[in-house]
Amino acid sequence: MARTDHYNDPNAPKATNIIVAVTAFVQDERGRLLMIRRTDNDLYSIPGGAQDVGETIGHTVIREVKEETGIDVEPVDIIGVYSDPAHVIAYTDGEVRQQFSICFRARPIGGELRTSNESSEVHWVSRGDLDALNIHPSIQLRIKHGFEERSTPYFAM
């Protein structure tokens, strides 16, 4: 299913729901950032996705990063909560979501890079190489905040 991100677009469709989602800011031992190229909109992004019923938000981070990248992670802290009503996401099935995402800092603990049906590319990207990638402004903001070392403690339950 394809998606279109609308940001500050007066002609964007009206959101019909809000879904809890996560993104993960994951750096390797060299400081490179884990990035994917999304299959639904062809943009580069940090990994993430929607929470499933019955899982904790921390497990959502672990599952989404593993599904999209092959990398096992441990959530460390929260970089920020992003809920801009000017950012809506329209899916080809007719669903239109208002953005609501919690961005976690996560530490890689294993796994091997691989693509999935949600990621056509998976890379560890040096900070200096990020400007060459087509990244949505909402994800650019999370990345900026991640590199600024913003954090709030995360307590797993």
N, C-alpha and C positions, 0 to 999 in steps of 0.2 A: 504494500500500500504506500503510495507516494504522499508527500506532505509539502505544504507551502507555508513558510514562516512569514507572517506579516508583522511589521514593526513600524509603529507610528504611521500607519497607512489609513487615511480616512475612508478608503473604499474597502477595507478589510471586512470580511464577514463577522458577524457578532458571535462571540463565544457562547457555547451552549453548556459547557461544563468546565470543571477544574479537576485535574487528576494529580495526585501526589507523584512527583518524579524526583530523581536524583541525577547528579552528574558527579564525576570523580576526577579530581586533579591528582594525577599520579606521576611522580618523578622517579627515574632510576638513579643509580649511584653516581652517575655523571651529571645529574641535574636536567636530563632531557625529559620532555613531557610526553606522556602516552596520548597519542592522537589517533582518531579513526577518520575515515572518509565514509560518511553515511550513505547507505544505498537508497534511502527514501527521499533525499533532497540533494545529494551529490556534494554537500558541504563538508568541510573538515570540522571536527568537534572533539571535545573530550568525551569519553564514554559515559553512558547513562541511559536511563529509561524509567518507566513507570513501576510503582510499587504494586505488588500482587497482594490480594487478600490473603491474610494468614501469615505474612512475613513481617519481620521488623524492618525498619528503614535501613538499619545497618546491613541486614542481609540483602536488601535490594541493591545496595552498592556492590557488595561482593558478587552477587549473581549477575548483575548487568555488566560489570567489567569483565568477568569471566566469559559470559556469552559473546560479547562483542569483540574481545581482544585475545582471549586465551590466557590472560594474566590473572593470577590469584592475588588478592589484595586484602589488607586489613584497614578498615576505616580508623583514622587517627583523630581528626577533629572536623569541625564544620567551618568552611570558609564564608558561607553566606546563604541567605534565603532570598530567592529571586521570584517575585510575583508581580511583574509589571503588566497591568491590564492592557497596555498598548502593544503587547506582544501576544498575538494569537496565532495558533497553528491550525491550519485547515488540512484535513485528510481527505483523500479521494473517496472515502466511504461516506462523506457528509459530516463527520464529526468536526467540531471546531472547539479547540481548547484554549482557555486562558493559561498562560504560562504560570506554573508554580513548581519550582525546583529548589531542592536543597543541594548545595554543592559541598561535597566532602573532600578533604585531603585524605588520601589513602596511600598506604605503603605497600609496594610490591613484595610479595613473599614467595613467589614461585610462578610456574607456568611457562608457556612458550607463546610468542606472538603468532596469531593466526587470524584470518578473516572469518566472517560469518555471513548469514543472510542479511544482517544489519550493517555490516562493515565491508566495503570493497577494498579498503586498504587499512593497515594497522602499522603505525610507526612510532619509534621513540624520536622526538623532534627537538633539536636544539632551539633554545629561546630565540636566537638570532635568525632562525629559518622560519619562524611562525608567520612573519609578515608576507611571505610568498604564498601562503595558503589562503584559500577562500573560506573564511570563518565568519559565521553570523555574529552581528554585534553583541547579542546577548551572551554568547559563548566567549567572545573576546573580553567582555567585562569579567566573567568568572576567572578567566586565565590571568588577567591583570591583577585581580584580587588575590589569586593564589600565589603569584610571584611577590606580592606585597607582604606575604606571610600573615595575612589576616587569619584569625582562628578563634573559635569558640570551642570549649571542651565538648567532646562527644562521649556520652556514657552509654555503653551497650547494655541492653537489658534483655 
